[in-house]
Amino acid sequence: MIRFILSKLLYLVPTLLGITLVAFGFIRLLPGDPVLLMAGERGVSPERYAQIAAQLGYDKPVWQQYLGYLGDLLQGDLGNSLVTKRPVLDEFLALFPATVELGLVAILIAAFVGVPVGVIAAIKRGSWFDQISMTGALIGFSMPIFWWGLLLIILFSGILGWTPVSGRISLMYYFPPVTGFMLIDSLLSGQDGAFASAVSHLILPSIVLDTIPLAVIARQTRSAMLEVMGEDYVRTARAKGLPPARVIGVHALRNAMIPVITTIGLQIGVLMAGAILTETIFSWPGIGKWMIDSISRRDYPVVQSGLLLIAGIVMIVNLIVDLTYGLINPRIRHQ
Amino acid sequence: MTDSNLTTSDAAIRRQLLREFWFYFSQNRGAVLGLAVFVLLVLTAVFASLLAPHDPTQQYRDALLVPPVWAEGGRAEFLLGTDAVGRDMLSRLIHGSQYSLFIGIVVVAIALTGGVVIGLIAGFYGGWVDSVIMRVMDVILAFPSLLLALVLVAVLGPGLTNAMIAIAIVYQPHFARLARAAVMGEKAREYVAAARVAGASNLRLMFRTILPNCLAPLIVQATLSFSSAVLDSAALGFLGMGAQPPTPEWGTMLAEAREFILRAWWVVTFPGLAILTSVLAINLMGDGLRDALDPKLKRS
């Protein structure tokens, strides 16, 4: 197992370096002078220009600049935002919990709804449940989620007035962040109604964000179950006279879960892309909205480091999924 | 003599294969429905200027935010109503189909060609060439697709062409991986060895001998990418980084409609419905294609 983990880790190194190269190259590919872009200044005097260039290390050859950049990264220095002047890493860490909270709720809903739906659809193959749920899954899979979000706002916030339109909690409540997760912080604050407010703000964004993962998980579970249910060991278990619940729950489901877990893990990248749209629609103060705002404000240091951090996180999550996969499926480990 | 015999039998085989393909494809009712909707979409795009009752950019100053004809206050000349500056929704939607199809075709063409060439080279030569190429593909895949496309658009500048290039770059690794895997599976087969012994060059081996045998998964991936391209380009348009106003691109229309969502439901509902319908139709077709072309991938 240790060898398996080490080989996976080693495999990550070139990709990680590649990601830093992309982030490093991004600033240099932008139209315009990288020195001025990174300094966020225009029409500076030649002396000031030379000063900025030296400060940012842009007066050195490119390979030295890259090594310097890697050195800064290793020390946790990701540069400062041009707009807020704060370190990019601090901003990221302050906003990241909001995205994690939204993403976690979304993926949990997707898994806890998608897996049972897929299992039932597979067991009752061809039934009305199967047909309706799989049609629903295909629609969900094809959904432009930015439009779906707007429709939900029209219905639930506009017409019915049940849910708030934007933000993480009502402005009536204020408490200092402890964990950064609004659901937990609102409970800790002990203020009446704070938790309910946080939940009501979370409902629509998490429904929107989980639409595509839910559809993918339901479809994947169904096809994995159908495949497994045709296997010899399931037939044997049935022939032995085991109760159907045990055959499905233990023999079939456990094996069908292997590809499904990979699918769930792969949804993290989908969730990050979805978070950009969902957070924009619901003004959710997370990483996705931060990236969009930074791109439109030309806050390039933020875009550069945000790109790096998000790709890094996606990679780490994929690594964890890979390892889990090895853990539950010994065949992979020994390959 | 033998030659002409060979060609007729080749044509017969092709016809037989096509018939077989259609048999499996038409078994899937959803796929046939998807195909029908898709054909309708293509016809709408081709005959857009004939079908559209108004010019898609013409602003009727006396008809701002007119509701659809069946709603209270609707007017017969604007079947689906008008937007905030008095442009006919139906005409804009009809013209928008051109953009969606065009985007899908261009993105898939670039991503498919690039990805297949890269994947073929990686799979065929193996060794360090393969390692370098596939690591580069891994790097592209590490970024969430929409984010990478957004950043690429920031580099290239907002606009439809750049959005298409960005999306194509992001999709390329999927094709490269598929092509590589298929080539690696086929490379060791006897017919390839036979062609090599017969003196076929590497280029010929890659493109004429091996590639046609790896097409099935690539075609399925192409349909999937087509629908994703329609979605992603609409998303970029929605975020203001794709097609720019007043282009009647569906995502851009939604972006313009955002501030009116609580006042005029039709300006939001119809463009989204158009996106959903087209993407759904293409995905339905993709499911059918997968079943018909590649029994191994069949989801039963």
Interface residues (C-beta under 8 A of the other chain):
Chain A: P14 T15 G18 I19 L21 V22 F26 L29 L30 P31 L138 I139 F141 S142 M143 P144 F146 W147 W148 L150 L151 I153 I154 G158 R219 R222 S223 L226 E227 G269 V270 M272 A273 I276 L277 T280 M291 I292 I295 S296 V303 L307 I310 A311 V314 M315
Chain B: G30 R135 V136 D138 V139 A142 F143 P144 S145 L146 L147 L148 L150 V151 A154 V155 G157 S227 L231 A234 A235 F238 L239 G240 M241 G251 L254 R258 I261 L262 W265 V268 T269 P271 G272 I275 L276 V279 L280 N283 L284 D287 R299 S300
